[in-house]
Amino acid sequence: MSEKIPYKIYLEESEMPRQWYNVRADMKNKPAPLLNPGTLKPMTFDELRPVFCDELIKQEMDDTTAYIDIPEEILDFYRMYRPSPVMRAYNLEKALGTPAKIYYKFEGNNTSGSHKLNSALAQAYYAKKQGLNGVTTETGAGQWGTALSMACAFFGVDCKVYMVKVSYEQKPFRREVMRTYGASVTPSPSNTTNIGRKILEEFPGTTGSLGCAISEAVEAATSQEGYRYVLGSVLNQVLLHQSVIGLEAKKALDKYGIKPDIIIGCAGGGSNLGGLISPFMGEKLRGEADYRIIAVEPASCPSFTRGKFAYDFCDTGMVCPLAKMYTLGSGFIPSPNHAGGLRYHGMSSILSQLYHDGLMEARSYEQTAVFDAATQFARTEGILPAPESSHAIRGAIDEALKCKETGEEKTILFGLTGTGYFDMTAYEKYNNGEMSDYIPTDADLEKGFAGLPKVDL
């Protein structure tokens, strides 16, 4: 290999970030606050306390502190699998015949198989520090539930997971990993909560959604003494914790004088994309550098590309605070596509504001095109990617092929959020030629939009 850039760029343990970066501190237009669904006034600390851990509420509401220290107990667990490498996709570049240089930040090098552990450890730690008995949560593909079950086992905190029913059925092994780590796992919607029973009555036979599962998890947390609800994406606090991804990626690339032209991430709720782009977006916001940033989402759940920028409920049961975001409506239940972690009706308020301000782009893909990319990546780079991550791979391949047409030597960085070894039902459907594409019609989306709350701010 004539080039000096290695296949894997590693940081030393001593170079691991010791602070999270809060991109909101550099945003001129801050993300809109969460609203009380009853009063339509910004939620206060005391109003959020029955739902979230105290320290996490402080992080959620902090729009001004640029860097927040990572507690030593969390760093101790981060050291088990961090820093994670930045990889150069030499073989993919060769297969594409592109002059583009393709790098990816690999977050699948831990037992949970994804980036979700970065925030799970933080949230379990703060629950333990507060003296709580346990936490409740939802999970789509199962990656967040797996990560949280691991984190709770580490810190000795009880964990109750409501798993979207279609994923519960499609991914039994992911479910069993959670149970192995001590979590209880319930398919959602279920008969164990009032909201679950109401959803089943209104939508009999539904395969569920992240919005449904969130409603059940919140009800379970608020009805049990000593429990709080934790979320794996969307919230400001989660994007804060995930900033370790981008901070490490930037430091690794800086070692070799590499500056990406294009940064690409999959987008469902925003945790991976927000974490990857945060330090780069910070430079862009401060006028220090410029990057082209692309969010990639499934065509079956197109929050950015076809949603509305409005206040909406974060859950189907309409018990959570209202968030201003790009949304398809809390009542929108997407088709049971195989990228379960991207089946959420809304997008992070931070990313929504950045997108609305024209600081990033968005595109959507049908799932067969995504699995075409996943297969090509697996055959060239030797890693079986998660369906969610494969949306970013599809985007990176398309940008690399554009470089092939134009002859431009662009540098592309994308986020490989995790591995797909628990997603073999999806790969089986693809390999058998049984995978279908579904794109909601305008009429389908209008049903969700019709349920948006009337907020005049």
C-alpha positions as CSV (number, residue, x, y, z in Angstrom):
1,M,0.0,0.0,0.0
2,S,1.7,3.2,-1.2
3,E,-0.4,5.5,1.0
4,K,0.6,6.0,4.6
5,I,-3.0,6.1,5.9
6,P,-3.6,2.8,7.7
7,Y,-6.8,0.6,7.4
8,K,-7.6,1.4,11.0
9,I,-6.8,4.6,12.8
10,Y,-6.7,4.0,16.5
11,L,-6.5,6.5,19.3
12,E,-4.6,5.7,22.5
13,E,-6.7,5.2,25.6
14,S,-5.2,8.5,27.0
15,E,-6.7,10.3,24.0
16,M,-10.3,9.2,24.7
17,P,-12.6,12.2,25.3
18,R,-13.0,13.2,29.0
19,Q,-15.8,15.6,28.2
20,W,-19.0,15.5,26.1
21,Y,-19.5,18.3,23.6
22,N,-22.9,20.1,23.7
23,V,-23.4,21.5,20.2
24,R,-26.4,23.6,21.4
25,A,-23.9,26.0,23.0
26,D,-22.7,27.0,19.5
27,M,-26.2,27.1,17.9
28,K,-27.5,30.6,17.1
29,N,-31.0,29.2,16.9
30,K,-31.4,26.9,19.9
31,P,-33.7,23.9,19.7
32,A,-37.2,24.7,21.0
33,P,-37.9,23.7,24.6
34,L,-40.1,20.7,25.5
35,L,-43.7,21.8,26.3
36,N,-46.1,20.7,28.9
37,P,-48.9,19.0,27.0
38,G,-51.5,20.5,29.4
39,T,-50.4,24.1,29.6
40,L,-48.3,24.4,26.4
41,K,-45.7,26.1,28.5
42,P,-42.0,25.1,28.5
43,M,-41.4,22.2,30.9
44,T,-39.7,23.0,34.2
45,F,-37.2,20.9,36.0
46,D,-39.8,19.9,38.6
47,E,-42.3,18.9,36.0
48,L,-39.8,16.6,34.3
49,R,-38.6,15.0,37.6
50,P,-41.3,12.2,37.7
51,V,-40.1,11.0,34.3
52,F,-36.4,11.5,34.1
53,C,-33.3,11.3,36.3
54,D,-32.4,14.6,37.9
55,E,-28.9,15.0,36.4
56,L,-30.2,14.0,32.9
57,I,-32.8,16.7,33.2
58,K,-30.1,19.3,33.8
59,Q,-28.2,18.1,30.7
60,E,-31.5,18.1,28.7
61,M,-32.1,21.7,29.5
62,D,-28.5,23.1,29.3
63,D,-28.2,25.1,26.1
64,T,-25.1,27.1,27.1
65,T,-22.4,24.8,28.5
66,A,-20.2,23.7,25.6
67,Y,-18.3,20.9,27.4
68,I,-19.6,18.7,30.3
69,D,-17.2,16.4,32.2
70,I,-17.7,12.7,31.9
71,P,-17.8,11.1,35.4
72,E,-14.9,8.8,36.1
73,E,-17.2,5.8,36.7
74,I,-18.5,6.2,33.2
75,L,-15.0,6.6,31.7
76,D,-14.0,3.3,33.4
77,F,-16.7,1.5,31.4
78,Y,-15.9,3.4,28.2
79,R,-12.4,2.1,28.4
80,M,-13.7,-1.4,28.0
81,Y,-14.5,-0.7,24.3
82,R,-13.4,2.9,23.6
83,P,-11.7,4.5,21.7
84,S,-13.3,2.9,18.7
85,P,-11.5,3.0,15.4
86,V,-11.9,5.0,12.2
87,M,-11.5,2.6,9.3
88,R,-10.5,3.4,5.7
89,A,-12.7,1.5,3.2
90,Y,-9.9,0.7,0.7
91,N,-11.6,-2.4,-0.7
92,L,-14.9,-0.7,-1.2
93,E,-13.2,2.2,-2.9
94,K,-11.5,-0.3,-5.3
95,A,-14.7,-2.1,-6.0
96,L,-16.5,1.2,-6.8
97,G,-13.6,2.4,-8.9
98,T,-13.9,5.8,-7.3
99,P,-11.3,8.5,-6.6
100,A,-13.1,9.3,-3.4
101,K,-11.6,8.4,-0.1
102,I,-14.1,6.6,2.2
103,Y,-13.7,6.4,6.0
104,Y,-16.2,5.1,8.6
105,K,-16.3,5.3,12.4
106,F,-17.0,1.8,13.6
107,E,-19.2,1.6,16.7
108,G,-19.9,-2.2,16.7
109,N,-16.9,-3.2,18.7
110,N,-18.8,-3.9,22.0
111,T,-21.1,-6.7,23.1
112,S,-24.2,-4.6,22.5
113,G,-23.2,-4.4,18.9
114,S,-23.8,-0.6,18.5
115,H,-23.1,2.9,19.6
116,K,-26.1,2.9,22.0
117,L,-23.9,1.8,24.9
118,N,-22.3,5.3,25.0
119,S,-25.5,6.8,26.4
120,A,-26.9,3.7,28.1
121,L,-23.9,3.7,30.5
122,A,-24.4,7.4,31.3
123,Q,-28.1,7.0,32.0
124,A,-27.8,3.9,34.1
125,Y,-25.0,5.6,36.1
126,Y,-27.1,8.6,36.8
127,A,-30.1,6.4,37.9
128,K,-27.8,4.5,40.3
129,K,-26.3,7.7,41.6
130,Q,-29.8,9.0,42.4
131,G,-30.6,5.9,44.3
132,L,-33.3,4.6,42.0
133,N,-34.5,1.0,41.9
134,G,-34.6,0.8,38.1
135,V,-35.4,2.3,34.7
136,T,-37.9,1.6,31.9
137,T,-37.4,2.1,28.2
138,E,-38.5,1.2,24.7
139,T,-36.4,-0.4,21.9
140,G,-37.0,-0.7,18.2
141,A,-34.3,-2.9,16.6
142,G,-33.2,-4.0,20.0
143,Q,-29.8,-2.3,20.0
144,W,-30.8,0.3,22.6
145,G,-32.5,-2.3,24.8
146,T,-29.4,-4.5,24.6
147,A,-27.1,-1.7,25.5
148,L,-29.3,-0.5,28.4
149,S,-29.6,-4.0,29.8
150,M,-25.8,-4.3,29.8
151,A,-25.4,-0.9,31.5
152,C,-28.0,-1.7,34.1
153,A,-26.3,-5.0,34.9
154,F,-23.0,-3.2,35.3
155,F,-24.5,-0.7,37.8
156,G,-27.0,-3.0,39.5
157,V,-30.1,-1.2,38.3
158,D,-33.3,-3.0,37.3
159,C,-34.2,-2.7,33.6
160,K,-37.7,-3.1,32.0
161,V,-37.8,-3.0,28.2
162,Y,-40.8,-2.5,25.9
163,M,-39.8,-3.8,22.5
164,V,-41.6,-2.9,19.3
165,K,-43.7,-6.0,18.6
166,V,-42.5,-6.5,15.0
167,S,-38.8,-6.5,16.2
168,Y,-39.7,-8.7,19.2
169,E,-40.9,-11.3,16.7
170,Q,-38.2,-10.7,14.0
171,K,-35.2,-10.6,16.4
172,P,-35.6,-13.2,19.1
173,F,-31.9,-13.5,19.7
174,R,-31.6,-9.8,20.4
175,R,-34.4,-10.2,22.9
176,E,-32.6,-13.1,24.6
177,V,-29.4,-11.1,25.0
178,M,-31.4,-8.5,27.0
179,R,-32.9,-11.2,29.2
180,T,-29.4,-12.7,29.7
181,Y,-28.3,-9.3,31.1
182,G,-31.3,-9.4,33.5
183,A,-33.8,-7.2,31.7
184,S,-37.5,-8.0,31.4
185,V,-38.7,-7.7,27.8
186,T,-42.3,-7.1,26.8
187,P,-43.6,-6.9,23.2
188,S,-45.3,-3.5,22.5
189,P,-48.1,-2.7,22.4
190,S,-49.0,-5.0,25.3
191,N,-51.8,-5.7,27.7
192,T,-49.6,-4.7,30.7
193,T,-50.4,-1.0,30.5
194,N,-53.5,1.2,30.1
195,I,-52.0,2.8,27.0
196,G,-51.0,-0.5,25.5
197,R,-54.5,-1.8,25.9
198,K,-56.0,1.3,24.3
199,I,-53.7,1.1,21.3
200,L,-54.5,-2.6,20.8
201,E,-58.2,-1.8,20.9
202,E,-57.8,1.1,18.4
203,F,-55.3,-0.7,16.1
204,P,-56.0,-4.5,16.4
205,G,-53.2,-6.6,15.0
206,T,-50.7,-3.6,14.9
207,T,-47.0,-4.5,14.7
208,G,-46.3,-1.5,17.0
209,S,-44.0,1.5,16.7
210,L,-41.4,3.2,18.8
211,G,-44.1,5.8,19.7
212,C,-46.3,3.0,21.2
213,A,-43.4,1.5,23.1
214,I,-42.4,4.9,24.5
215,S,-45.9,5.5,25.9
216,E,-45.9,2.1,27.6
217,A,-42.4,2.6,29.1
218,V,-43.3,6.1,30.4
219,E,-46.5,4.8,32.0
220,A,-44.6,1.9,33.6
221,A,-42.0,4.3,35.0
222,T,-44.4,6.8,36.5
223,S,-46.6,4.2,38.1
224,Q,-43.8,2.5,40.0
225,E,-41.9,4.0,43.0
226,G,-38.2,4.4,42.4
227,Y,-38.3,4.1,38.6
228,R,-37.5,6.6,35.9
229,Y,-37.8,6.5,32.1
230,V,-34.7,6.6,29.9
231,L,-34.6,7.1,26.1
232,G,-32.0,5.9,23.6
233,S,-32.3,8.7,21.0
234,V,-34.1,12.0,20.1
235,L,-33.4,13.8,23.4
236,N,-30.7,16.5,23.8
237,Q,-29.0,14.5,26.6
238,V,-28.6,11.5,24.4
239,L,-26.9,13.4,21.5
240,L,-24.7,14.9,24.2
241,H,-23.5,11.5,25.4
242,Q,-23.1,10.3,21.8
243,S,-20.7,13.2,21.0
244,V,-17.8,10.9,22.0
245,I,-18.3,9.3,18.5
246,G,-17.6,12.5,16.6
247,L,-14.9,13.7,19.1
248,E,-13.0,10.5,18.6
249,A,-13.5,10.5,14.8
250,K,-12.2,14.1,14.5
251,K,-9.2,13.5,16.6
252,A,-8.3,10.3,14.7
253,L,-8.6,12.1,11.3
254,D,-6.7,15.1,12.6
255,K,-3.8,12.8,13.4
256,Y,-3.2,12.3,9.7
257,G,-4.3,15.7,8.5
258,I,-7.6,14.4,7.0
259,K,-10.5,16.7,6.6
260,P,-13.8,15.1,5.4
261,D,-15.7,16.9,2.7
262,I,-18.9,14.9,3.3
263,I,-20.2,13.4,6.6
264,I,-23.1,10.9,6.4
265,G,-25.1,9.2,9.1
266,C,-28.3,7.2,9.3
267,A,-31.2,9.1,10.9
268,G,-34.1,7.7,12.9
269,G,-34.3,9.7,16.1
270,G,-30.9,11.2,15.8
271,S,-28.5,9.6,18.3
272,N,-25.9,8.3,15.9
273,L,-26.0,11.1,13.4
274,G,-26.0,13.8,16.1
275,G,-23.1,12.1,17.9
276,L,-21.0,11.7,14.7
277,I,-21.5,15.3,13.4
278,S,-21.4,17.3,16.6
279,P,-17.8,18.5,16.7
280,F,-17.8,19.1,12.9
281,M,-21.1,20.9,13.1
282,G,-19.6,23.0,16.0
283,E,-16.8,24.1,13.6
284,K,-19.3,24.9,11.0
285,L,-21.5,26.9,13.4
286,R,-18.4,28.9,14.6
287,G,-17.3,29.6,11.0
288,E,-14.0,27.7,11.5
289,A,-14.7,25.1,8.7
290,D,-17.3,23.8,6.4
291,Y,-18.7,20.4,5.8
292,R,-21.5,18.9,3.7
293,I,-23.6,16.8,6.2
294,I,-26.2,14.3,5.0
295,A,-28.8,12.6,7.0
296,V,-30.1,9.3,5.5
297,E,-33.5,7.9,6.5
298,P,-35.8,5.1,5.3
299,A,-38.3,6.0,2.6
300,S,-41.0,4.1,4.7
301,C,-40.5,6.6,7.6
302,P,-39.4,9.9,6.1
303,S,-39.4,12.4,9.0
304,F,-36.9,14.8,7.5
305,T,-37.7,14.5,3.8
306,R,-41.5,14.5,4.0
307,G,-42.4,15.5,7.6
308,K,-43.5,18.8,9.1
309,F,-41.4,21.0,11.4
310,A,-43.9,21.4,14.2
311,Y,-44.5,20.6,17.9
312,D,-45.7,17.1,18.4
313,F,-46.0,14.4,21.0
314,C,-43.0,12.1,21.3
315,D,-45.2,9.1,21.8
316,T,-48.3,7.5,20.3
317,G,-50.2,7.6,23.7
318,M,-49.7,11.4,23.9
319,V,-48.5,11.3,27.5
320,C,-45.0,12.7,26.9
321,P,-44.0,16.4,26.6
322,L,-44.3,18.0,23.2
323,A,-41.1,18.5,21.2
324,K,-40.6,20.7,18.1
325,M,-39.2,18.5,15.4
326,Y,-39.6,17.2,11.9
327,T,-42.4,14.7,12.4
328,L,-44.9,12.5,10.6
329,G,-47.4,12.8,13.5
330,S,-47.3,10.7,16.7
331,G,-50.2,8.6,15.3
332,F,-48.1,7.5,12.3
333,I,-47.3,3.8,12.5
334,P,-44.7,3.0,9.8
335,S,-44.6,-0.2,7.9
336,P,-42.6,-3.1,9.5
337,N,-39.4,-2.5,7.6
338,H,-36.2,-4.2,8.8
339,A,-34.4,-1.1,10.0
340,G,-36.4,-1.2,13.3
341,G,-34.2,1.5,14.9
342,L,-35.2,4.0,12.3
343,R,-39.0,3.5,12.7
344,Y,-39.7,6.6,14.7
345,H,-42.2,9.3,13.7
346,G,-40.0,12.3,14.7
347,M,-36.5,13.5,14.7
348,S,-34.2,15.1,17.4
349,S,-35.0,18.7,18.1
350,I,-31.4,19.6,17.7
351,L,-31.1,18.0,14.3
352,S,-34.5,19.3,13.2
353,Q,-33.4,22.9,14.0
354,L,-30.0,22.4,12.2
355,Y,-31.8,21.0,9.1
356,H,-34.4,23.7,9.2
357,D,-31.6,26.3,9.3
358,G,-30.1,24.7,6.1
359,L,-27.0,23.5,7.9
360,M,-27.5,19.9,6.7
361,E,-29.2,17.8,4.0
362,A,-31.5,14.8,4.1
363,R,-32.4,12.0,1.7
364,S,-34.3,8.8,2.0
365,Y,-33.9,5.3,0.5
366,E,-36.0,2.2,0.0
367,Q,-34.9,-0.8,1.9
368,T,-33.9,-3.0,-1.1
369,A,-31.4,-0.3,-2.2
370,V,-30.1,-0.2,1.4
371,F,-29.6,-3.9,1.5
372,D,-27.9,-3.8,-1.9
373,A,-25.3,-1.5,-0.3
374,A,-25.1,-3.6,2.9
375,T,-24.3,-6.7,0.9
376,Q,-21.6,-4.9,-1.2
377,F,-20.1,-3.5,2.0
378,A,-20.1,-6.9,3.7
379,R,-18.4,-8.5,0.7
380,T,-15.7,-5.9,0.4
381,E,-15.0,-4.7,3.9
382,G,-15.7,-7.9,5.9
383,I,-18.2,-6.5,8.3
384,L,-21.9,-7.4,8.3
385,P,-23.6,-4.0,8.9
386,A,-26.8,-3.3,10.8
387,P,-29.8,-2.3,8.5
388,E,-29.8,1.1,10.2
389,S,-26.1,1.8,9.4
390,S,-26.6,0.5,5.9
391,H,-28.6,3.6,5.1
392,A,-25.4,5.6,5.7
393,I,-23.5,3.1,3.6
394,R,-25.9,3.6,0.7
395,G,-25.5,7.3,1.0
396,A,-21.7,7.0,1.0
397,I,-21.6,4.7,-2.0
398,D,-23.8,7.1,-4.0
399,E,-21.6,10.0,-3.1
400,A,-18.5,8.0,-4.1
401,L,-20.0,7.1,-7.4
402,K,-20.7,10.8,-8.1
403,C,-17.0,11.3,-7.6
404,K,-16.3,8.6,-10.1
405,E,-18.4,10.5,-12.6
406,T,-16.9,13.9,-12.0
407,G,-13.3,12.8,-11.1
408,E,-13.4,14.7,-7.8
409,E,-11.3,13.3,-5.0
410,K,-13.7,13.9,-2.1
411,T,-13.2,12.6,1.4
412,I,-16.3,10.9,2.8
413,L,-16.9,10.0,6.5
414,F,-19.9,7.9,7.5
415,G,-21.0,6.3,10.7
416,L,-21.2,2.5,11.0
417,T,-23.4,2.4,14.1
418,G,-23.3,-1.3,14.6
419,T,-23.3,-4.9,13.3
420,G,-26.1,-6.8,11.8
421,Y,-25.6,-10.3,13.2
422,F,-29.0,-10.2,15.0
423,D,-30.7,-9.1,11.8
424,M,-30.4,-12.3,9.8
425,T,-34.2,-12.5,9.2
426,A,-33.8,-9.3,7.2
427,Y,-30.8,-10.6,5.3
428,E,-32.7,-13.8,4.6
429,K,-35.6,-11.9,3.1
430,Y,-33.2,-9.9,0.9
431,N,-31.2,-13.0,-0.2
432,N,-34.4,-14.9,-1.0
433,G,-35.7,-12.0,-3.1
434,E,-38.7,-11.6,-0.8
435,M,-37.9,-8.1,0.5
436,S,-40.4,-5.4,-0.6
437,D,-40.4,-1.7,-0.5
438,Y,-43.1,0.5,0.9
439,I,-43.4,4.2,0.6
440,P,-46.3,5.9,2.4
441,T,-48.6,7.9,0.2
442,D,-49.4,11.5,0.8
443,A,-52.8,10.3,2.1
444,D,-51.0,8.0,4.6
445,L,-49.0,10.9,5.9
446,E,-51.9,13.3,6.1
447,K,-53.5,11.0,8.6
448,G,-50.5,11.5,10.9
449,F,-50.4,15.2,10.2
450,A,-54.1,15.6,11.1
451,G,-53.3,14.6,14.7
452,L,-50.6,17.2,15.3
453,P,-51.4,19.3,18.3
454,K,-52.4,23.0,17.8
455,V,-49.5,25.0,19.2
456,D,-49.3,28.7,18.5
457,L,-45.9,30.0,19.6
